[in-house]
Amino acid sequence: MEGKTTARSDAAGTKLPWVDVAKGLGILLVALGHLTNGDGQSVWLPALAELHYDLYLFHMPLFFFLGGVVLHVRGRDFGSFARRRARGLLVPYYAFSLYYLLKPVALALAPSLGESLAVEGTQDLATSAFDVLVMGEGLWFLWAYFWGQLLAFLVLRALAGPDDEGAGERGHVLACALVGVLLVLASQLWWTVGPEVKLPLCLLRGMEAGGYILLGVALREALARVPRWALVPLALALAVALGLVAHRVMPDLYVTQEYVALFPDGESPALSLAVLQAALMLLLALAGTLAVAFLSLALGECGPLRELGRRSLVLYALSAPSMNLCKLLLFSLAGVDLHDAPFAAQLGVGALLALASVLVLVPVERLIRRRLPFLLGRRRER
């Protein structure tokens, strides 16, 4: 359609094609992020350190936001919605997060292995099991997305009028956006000035996820009205703005998986500064998220990326081990050393590694979906 995005056209009639394209791009960004080591350091491709830094500002909020774009609650029962989300998110969490226990299990069975592999600072098995099974620190995104979906569902129902179940989605865009912003800011403030208490099962991250989901709900109609000719310029402008703010305007940002700060690690800021930091984090996350959204809208029915997006759950779950295997083959076994290579060369190799680590998982995803659907909380088709 000239001047506007295409209408909903998925086989199930529940998704916009560009959302799957955006998920496909997001999976490639996740793979790029896994080029770092376990401490988030760009050891093998040091020239990409700033790129990895930028990715952590928005690549997970992107998936939450996209979940809001396709979330509709009209005519849906909360109980059945929660059960379906639990099967589709929590079963895969516990099925695939066991990967994060392989190293502590191996070290517990063979302590000498740690010395031979020069493994330092590894948690004991009991602590690692508690973090993965109780705190939700394995594939944390899945627990956070589960809580976020439930929270967004309840907020949308609360905003809906008594005579119209869809009013919360159509008539209360500003209220929906405001609640979303407040949830994100509240979760960030907890990390910076709140009590030093970590909630189990990623409850706090679920609050933040709910905020981004509600922002996706609030902005989806606006996204549909953006003229096609403006999509690529807007994507480029937002990407440039993200880089400039992150590396020029605010070069001292401290980035973790949980929050973005303007102060050294361990220091507690004043409330006013903490609010500023939280707002800055939200703006940076939205800049990166909307940049990917606009680019995906411009790409439209991009078949390969859309296929990756449709398989995003398994690709996300296995991205880390797949990339670790690719890094092992290239940097350790093949002995490739790119520390002094120019940025363009490191970026090219990094992009190829990210693409390879994702593509090798496509047949694995097909196998799981057809033969092992219980790993995804589904029944095997007869």
Secondary structure as GFF3:
##gff-version 3
##sequence-region A 1 382
A	DSSP	alpha_helix	17	33	.	.	.	ID=ss1
A	DSSP	three_ten_helix	46	48	.	.	.	ID=ss2
A	DSSP	alpha_helix	49	69	.	.	.	ID=ss3
A	DSSP	alpha_helix	78	85	.	.	.	ID=ss4
A	DSSP	pi_helix	86	90	.	.	.	ID=ss5
A	DSSP	alpha_helix	91	96	.	.	.	ID=ss6
A	DSSP	three_ten_helix	97	101	.	.	.	ID=ss7
A	DSSP	alpha_helix	102	109	.	.	.	ID=ss8
A	DSSP	alpha_helix	112	116	.	.	.	ID=ss9
A	DSSP	alpha_helix	125	133	.	.	.	ID=ss10
A	DSSP	alpha_helix	140	159	.	.	.	ID=ss11
A	DSSP	alpha_helix	167	170	.	.	.	ID=ss12
A	DSSP	alpha_helix	173	193	.	.	.	ID=ss13
A	DSSP	three_ten_helix	200	202	.	.	.	ID=ss14
A	DSSP	alpha_helix	203	224	.	.	.	ID=ss15
A	DSSP	alpha_helix	228	244	.	.	.	ID=ss16
A	DSSP	pi_helix	245	249	.	.	.	ID=ss17
A	DSSP	beta_strand	254	255	.	.	.	ID=ss18
A	DSSP	beta_strand	260	261	.	.	.	ID=ss19
A	DSSP	alpha_helix	271	299	.	.	.	ID=ss20
A	DSSP	alpha_helix	303	310	.	.	.	ID=ss21
A	DSSP	alpha_helix	312	317	.	.	.	ID=ss22
A	DSSP	alpha_helix	319	327	.	.	.	ID=ss23
A	DSSP	pi_helix	328	333	.	.	.	ID=ss24
A	DSSP	alpha_helix	343	359	.	.	.	ID=ss25
A	DSSP	alpha_helix	362	371	.	.	.	ID=ss26
A	DSSP	three_ten_helix	373	376	.	.	.	ID=ss27
###
